[in-house]
Amino acid sequence: MATVHERFPLAPEALWQALPNGVTAVKGKNPFYDAAAGYVTFSTSMGLFSYGQTVTVKVERTSEGSGLAIQTSLKFGFVDWGEGKRIARKFIAAVGAAVGHTPAV
């Protein structure tokens, strides 16, 4: 399990609109968007080197603007060997590119 946080100097609503870019970048499957609670959850596929991950991304209001809290967990297994953080960083980079902000990834 991995949890990664990233802050953005813009309104949470703008960040929310860019979440589909992140889901596409990490090849997320079956995304479920809950606008009222401010989160999206999806899964990644099983592959040669991965059992897949379940990912939950929450948009949060911060004093600087907004932030993402990304939590990943293995669908099967105990150790993800850094895969969760790699997925989170790729997600953050795609959202940052969509909103015109380059986060310190």
Secondary structure in CASP SS format (residue, H / E / C, confidence):
PFRMAT SS
TARGET T0000
AUTHOR 0000-0000-0000
METHOD secondary structure of the structure
MODEL  1
M C 1.00
A E 1.00
T E 1.00
V E 1.00
H E 1.00
E E 1.00
R E 1.00
F E 1.00
P C 1.00
L C 1.00
A C 1.00
P H 1.00
E H 1.00
A H 1.00
L H 1.00
W H 1.00
Q H 1.00
A H 1.00
L H 1.00
P H 1.00
N H 1.00
G H 1.00
V H 1.00
T H 1.00
A H 1.00
V C 1.00
K C 1.00
G C 1.00
K E 1.00
N E 1.00
P E 1.00
F E 1.00
Y E 1.00
D E 1.00
A C 1.00
A C 1.00
A C 1.00
G C 1.00
Y E 1.00
V E 1.00
T E 1.00
F E 1.00
S E 1.00
T C 1.00
S C 1.00
M C 1.00
G E 1.00
L C 1.00
F C 1.00
S E 1.00
Y C 1.00
G C 1.00
Q E 1.00
T E 1.00
V E 1.00
T E 1.00
V E 1.00
K E 1.00
V E 1.00
E E 1.00
R E 1.00
T E 1.00
S C 1.00
E C 1.00
G E 1.00
S E 1.00
G E 1.00
L E 1.00
A E 1.00
I E 1.00
Q E 1.00
T E 1.00
S E 1.00
L E 1.00
K C 1.00
F C 1.00
G C 1.00
F C 1.00
V C 1.00
D C 1.00
W C 1.00
G C 1.00
E H 1.00
G H 1.00
K H 1.00
R H 1.00
I H 1.00
A H 1.00
R H 1.00
K H 1.00
F H 1.00
I H 1.00
A H 1.00
A H 1.00
V H 1.00
G H 1.00
A H 1.00
A H 1.00
V H 1.00
G C 1.00
H C 1.00
T C 1.00
P C 1.00
A C 1.00
V C 1.00
END
